[in-house]
Amino acid sequence: MTIVKAKPYDFECQLAKTALIIIDMQNDFVAPGGFGELLGNDMSVIRTPIAPLQKLLKFARENNLFVIHTREGHRPDLLDCPITKQRRSKRQGAGIGDLGPNGRILIRGEQGHQIIDELTPIEGEPIIDKPGKGSFYQTDLDLILRNRGIESLLVTGVTTHVCVESTIREANDRGYECLLLEDCTAAFDPKDKEKVLWTVQQQGAIFGWVSDSVKFMEAAKK
């Protein structure tokens, strides 16, 4: 049993039944010149998880930890994108499906939809293409996890208050124990991240636990 120092109390997991999920670290969100920057966001903030994620990903691969990547995006014909979502996105000045610096924004197959080079998946690491914010919505993630006997998730990626939090809530309802690694997640506004860190671990870990990648790797080595 691996015991990780965490809030609100220690997080326990079996490594063989634990998966690392890296959420939406794709060009549209975190690459310079991508959709996120097009909307006027400070990209230095959203890129802070990259370095710790690289170390964590290396550790996970070396220790045979199951790794899953996700990407938010839609069919080229946009038939899987609600009209309401399209309408809201265009109010920001550049909408889903519009042409951006890395191809059509949030469209599968475009350069913006690809995972950043620093965290490129390797063979055996599933990529979950999701049309919504939560990683379980209209995907086979739950089936994949159950087929691998996964009970616990190390949750990382962007943005903390949207796709990451949505995934944690979905996982919680499906019976998975979630550890959010705060150095491996970010929001364009740090205040949004801080709110989620509190929400997840309040009331005795109502949605999960909060720790960081260093504490997890130290615990896993014991």
N, C-alpha and C positions, 0 to 999 in steps of 0.2 A: 504494500500500500504506500502510495506517495502522499505525503502531507505537506501542503504548501501554506506558508504564512499568508494570510489574506484577511480581508474585511468582509463581514463582521466577525468571522472566526475562521479557523483553519479549514482549508478546502482539502478533501480527501478524494483520491481517485486511483484507479488501477491503470497504468500506462497502456496496457494491452487493450483496454476498453475506453481509451481516450483519443479524441481526434482534435487536430488543430484546424480550425476553419478560418480562412483568410478572405474577408468579405470586400469585394469590389475595388481591389487595388488595381484599377484599370486606367488607361490613358485619359479617358474622358474626365475622370475625377481628380487624378493626382499628378498627371504629367504636365510639364510646362507647355503652354500653348493649347491646353485642352479646354474642354467645356467649362470646367470649374474656373479657370482663369478668365475665360471669355465673359463670365458673369461678374467679373471684378473682384474675385476673392484673392486673399493672400495665400499663394501656393506654398510658401515656406512653412506655414502652420500645418497644412494637410499632408505634407511630405515627411513630417517628423517620425511617423511610425516605420518608415522604410528601413533605416539602419537597424533598429532592434528586431524588426521582422526578419531581416536577412540572417541575423545571428540565430534567431529562434528557428527559422526554417532549416538552417544547416544542422542545428541540434536535432530537430525532429527527424530529418532524413537519416542522420547517423545513428539514431536510436529507434528506427523503425516505427515511429509514431505516424499514425494515419493522417494524411494531409488532404484537405479539400479546399479548392478555390471557388469563388463565386464571381459572376459578372452580371450586372444589371443591363438589360438591353432588350430590344424588340425585333420582331420580324421586319424585313425591309418593307413589306406592305402595310405595316402598323396595325394589322388586324387583331393583334394581341395587346394593343395599347388602348386603354379606355379613352374615349373622347375627352372626358373631364381632365384626365392627366395631361393629354396633349394641350388642351386649352390653357391649363394653369402654367405649363412649362413655357409657353410662348409669351406669357406676360412678363417673363424675365428678360426678354429681348432676343433670345435664341431658344427655339423649342425642339422637342424630340423629333427627330427625322430631318431637321434642317441641316444644311451643309455647314460644317464647322471646320476648324483647323485640321482635324484628324478624320475627315470624312463626315458622313451623316451622323448626327449626335445620337448616342445611345441606340445604335442600330447594329445588330449582330453581323459580324463579318468585316466591319469597318475598323480602321486602325485605332480609333478612339475606344472601341469596345475591348481591345486586347489588354491583357494583364501587362503591367509595366515590366520592362526588361530585367529590372533588379530582382523580381520575384517570379520569374518565368517558371511555370509548372514543369515537372519532369514526368516521364512515363510512370503510370500507376497512381498519379494524383488526379482524381476526378475534378472536372470543371463543371460547376452547376450554372447553367444559363437561366436566369430568372427574369420574369417580366415585371415583377413587383419589387417592393422594398424588402420584404421578408424572404429569407432564403428557402423557406419551406413552401411558400405559396406557388402552386402550379409547377412544382419540380419533383424530382424523385429523390431528394436529399434524405427524407425520412427512411425510405426503403433502403438506400445505400448504407446509412448508419446502422440500421437494424440488421442488415445482412452481414455487417462486419462486427456485430456485437458491441457497438459503441454505446456507452452509458453517459460519458462526460465529454463536454466540449470546451476547448480553449478558444475563446472568441476574440477575434482581432479584425482590423480593417477600418473602413470608412463608409459613411460618416457615422460617428458614434451615436448621434441622436436620431438617425433615420434608419438606415439599413442594418446597422449593428444592433441597435436597441430592438428593432422589429424582429430580428432573428432570435434574440435572446428570449423575447416574450413568446414567440412561437415554439421555441425549443422547450421552454418551461412548461407550457401546456401539454407537450408531448412526453414529458417525463425525463428529459435530459437535465443533468446538472451542469451549469454553465459557470466558467471562470473567465471573467472579462479582464484582459491584460491591458492595463491603462497606458503603458508606454507603447503599445502596439495598435493604438487606435487614435483617431483624431476627428475633430470637426473644424469647419472653417472659423467658427467662433468658439474659443476655448470655454466660454461659459456654458455652451450647450453640452460639451463633453462633461464638465463637472456635474451638471444636473443629472446626467445619466449614471455617472459613477455613484452618486448618492442614491438614486432611485433603485438601482439594481440590488444593492446590498442592505437597504434599510429593512426594518421589521424582521430581523433575523434571517436575512438572505431571501427576501420575498421572490426575487427573480434569479438570484445567483450570488456569486462572490466577486470581489475585486482584488487583484494583485498585480504583479508585473512579471515580465518575462525572465528577469534575473532570478527572482525568488522561485519561479517555477523550475528553471533549469537547475538551480542549486538543490532543490528538493528531489528532483528526478534523478540526480547523480548519486544520491545516498542509497 
